[in-house]
Amino acid sequence: MSTPFWAPPPEKYPGRLPDKVDVLVVGGGIAGTSLLWHLTRRRIEAVLVERHHLAWGASGRNAGFLLAGVEASYAEAVQTYGREKAREVWEITNENHDRMIEAARGQDVGHRRLGTAILPVDDEERALLIESEQLLVEDGFSARWDGTRLINPRDGEIDPSAMVAALARQASRGAIREGVDVATITPRRHGVTLTAGEDICEAGVVILATNAYTPQLVPSVKIQPTRAQMLATAPESTSVTDMPVYSNFGYRYWRQLASGEVLIGGWRDTSVETEKTFDDEPTAEIQEHLDRAIDELRVKAEVTHRWAGTMGFTESGLPMAGPLEGLPNVYICAGFTGHGMGFAFMTAKQVAEQI
Ligand SMILES: Cc1cc2nc3c(=O)[nH]c(=O)nc-3n(C[C@H](O)[C@H](O)[C@H](O)COP(=O)(O)OP(=O)(O)OC[C@H]3O[C@@H](n4cnc5c(N)ncnc54)[C@H](O)[C@@H]3O)c2cc1C
């Protein structure tokens, strides 16, 4: 059974699909709640609907790393996107970190900024990280190769579910409605008609914040559902790591909370095909890798949680943000390719500005 470590937001927001609204946001993860936050600031009438509960999806199941950039190293991103674009992406994600934490307005979201360490698995990754340090420094970012790992001192970590809850608490009364499973979206000349069960809604604009699940509503959207798995332990008395660690080209990651619990995830590369799924149950195969890894880290505390979540991967590795081609009045804010906590708040701002 999937038992995420993070507690779901304590507040409940039961509701129905509204009959009529200016903007309907579908999806109650970090993207949806960020969208609602930005739309509310702009005094745009908006309602967010979520089929389960807030942070039910990847936003309540992730590792909570606030990393600058994309999955790839800076050196690889420069090769893929060009220097200017890579630099822009790193700037946006650094800003995402600062702005999102500010938006929590002092609520406890478990934020710490200890930096992150990227640990190379082989000579190829080592060379890429050394080159990344050089390029990052040249481009004005703080990064340091300490001989074994690349340190990004601006990076941080949070409790991702608490972050979603903190944004949601600032929404207007009735603006969040849980238990609404949107079944159809039909664009019209002056708006969009949606259905959920027996209910029908006429919305001016719809924004899909449904990440991995977007193709279930709009099959033409190219987002690949991709499972990621984790486990967490009880508080461990020894120090396992001084900061969150990301390794093996992003396929391994672990952190230790201030209270001692160790969270570790990844190993998707050992079973790539089985992990292309909407199924959010952990598998014995990958959990065995995680068990071996915590043994290697000499963690003695017992495992308390095992879980999986579904990420949404795009071909470009960058999020989709803006109008959906061929579907008038339908926008998308999704496809965070395993880095939504680092991207979604600013991506949502960008989409809200287009409405
Ligand atoms: C194990 C794991 C570790 C990760 N680690 C990190 C990390 O350390 N740092 C990081 O930045 N990112 C990480 N990620 C990725 C991150 O979790 C996601 O990028 C991010 O949470 C995506 O947020 P979202 O709001 O777009 O999607 P989600 O949180 O998945 O939210 C989408 C919501 O839409 C709802 N929905 C879907 N269809 C419908 C419908 N038809 N009607 C109504 N509601 C609907 C779903 O129920 C869901 O709640 C990790 C992901 C996983 C799974």
The ligand as a Tripos MOL2 file, in Angstrom:
@<TRIPOS>MOLECULE
LIG
   53    58     1     0     0
SMALL
NO_CHARGES

@<TRIPOS>ATOM
      1 C1          8.4180   10.2700   -5.2400 C.3       1 LIG1
      2 C2          8.5140   11.6460   -5.8520 C.ar      1 LIG1
      3 C3          9.5630   12.4740   -5.4890 C.ar      1 LIG1
      4 C4          9.6500   13.7590   -6.0350 C.ar      1 LIG1
      5 N1         10.5870   14.6180   -5.5390 N.ar      1 LIG1
      6 C5         10.5530   15.9130   -5.9020 C.ar      1 LIG1
      7 C6         11.4020   16.8610   -5.2820 C.ar      1 LIG1
      8 O1         12.1520   16.5350   -4.3670 O.2       1 LIG1
      9 N2         11.3690   18.1540   -5.7260 N.ar      1 LIG1
     10 C7         10.5220   18.5420   -6.7100 C.ar      1 LIG1
     11 O2         10.5680   19.7170   -7.1160 O.2       1 LIG1
     12 N3          9.6730   17.6790   -7.2740 N.ar      1 LIG1
     13 C8          9.6480   16.3890   -6.8870 C.ar      1 LIG1
     14 N4          8.7670   15.5070   -7.4420 N.ar      1 LIG1
     15 C9          7.8480   16.0010   -8.4680 C.3       1 LIG1
     16 C10         6.7170   16.8330   -7.8590 C.3       1 LIG1
     17 O3          6.0910   16.1080   -6.8520 O.3       1 LIG1
     18 C11         5.7180   17.1920   -8.9640 C.3       1 LIG1
     19 O4          6.3900   17.8000  -10.0450 O.3       1 LIG1
     20 C12         4.6750   18.1700   -8.4550 C.3       1 LIG1
     21 O5          4.1340   17.7370   -7.2280 O.3       1 LIG1
     22 C13         3.5740   18.3220   -9.4900 C.3       1 LIG1
     23 O6          2.5690   19.1110   -8.9220 O.3       1 LIG1
     24 P1          1.1890   19.2760   -9.6680 P.3       1 LIG1
     25 O7          0.3360   20.1310   -8.8350 O.co2     1 LIG1
     26 O8          1.4420   19.6840  -11.0700 O.co2     1 LIG1
     27 O9          0.6000   17.7800   -9.7700 O.3       1 LIG1
     28 P2         -0.0550   16.8530   -8.6680 P.3       1 LIG1
     29 O10         0.4390   17.1330   -7.3210 O.co2     1 LIG1
     30 O11         0.0460   15.4460   -9.1570 O.co2     1 LIG1
     31 O12        -1.5740   17.3150   -8.6730 O.3       1 LIG1
     32 C14        -2.4620   17.0280   -9.7080 C.3       1 LIG1
     33 C15        -3.8290   16.8810   -9.0710 C.3       1 LIG1
     34 O13        -4.8210   16.8550  -10.1050 O.3       1 LIG1
     35 C16        -5.8760   16.0450   -9.6390 C.3       1 LIG1
     36 N5         -6.6610   15.6340  -10.7890 N.ar      1 LIG1
     37 C17        -6.2190   14.9370  -11.8620 C.ar      1 LIG1
     38 N6         -7.2220   14.7460  -12.7340 N.ar      1 LIG1
     39 C18        -8.3190   15.3510  -12.2140 C.ar      1 LIG1
     40 C19        -9.6730   15.4930  -12.6690 C.ar      1 LIG1
     41 N7        -10.0880   14.9510  -13.8030 N.pl3     1 LIG1
     42 N8        -10.5490   16.1910  -11.8750 N.ar      1 LIG1
     43 C20       -10.1300   16.7250  -10.7010 C.ar      1 LIG1
     44 N9         -8.8650   16.6070  -10.2280 N.ar      1 LIG1
     45 C21        -7.9740   15.9320  -10.9790 C.ar      1 LIG1
     46 C22        -5.1510   14.8780   -8.9670 C.3       1 LIG1
     47 O14        -6.0010   14.1920   -8.0690 O.3       1 LIG1
     48 C23        -3.9810   15.5710   -8.3000 C.3       1 LIG1
     49 O15        -4.2390   15.8740   -6.9260 O.3       1 LIG1
     50 C24         8.6860   14.2010   -6.9720 C.ar      1 LIG1
     51 C25         7.6350   13.3580   -7.3360 C.ar      1 LIG1
     52 C26         7.5280   12.0920   -6.7720 C.ar      1 LIG1
     53 C27         6.3680   11.2180   -7.1530 C.3       1 LIG1
@<TRIPOS>BOND
     1     1     2 1
     2     2     3 ar
     3     2    52 ar
     4     3     4 ar
     5     4     5 ar
     6     4    50 ar
     7     5     6 ar
     8     6     7 ar
     9     6    13 1
    10     7     8 2
    11     7     9 ar
    12     9    10 ar
    13    10    11 2
    14    10    12 ar
    15    12    13 ar
    16    13    14 ar
    17    14    15 1
    18    14    50 ar
    19    15    16 1
    20    16    17 1
    21    16    18 1
    22    18    19 1
    23    18    20 1
    24    20    21 1
    25    20    22 1
    26    22    23 1
    27    23    24 1
    28    24    25 2
    29    24    26 1
    30    24    27 1
    31    27    28 1
    32    28    29 2
    33    28    30 1
    34    28    31 1
    35    31    32 1
    36    32    33 1
    37    33    34 1
    38    33    48 1
    39    34    35 1
    40    35    36 1
    41    35    46 1
    42    36    37 ar
    43    36    45 ar
    44    37    38 ar
    45    38    39 ar
    46    39    40 ar
    47    39    45 ar
    48    40    41 1
    49    40    42 ar
    50    42    43 ar
    51    43    44 ar
    52    44    45 ar
    53    46    47 1
    54    46    48 1
    55    48    49 1
    56    50    51 ar
    57    51    52 ar
    58    52    53 1
@<TRIPOS>SUBSTRUCTURE
     1 LIG1         1 GROUP 0 **** ****
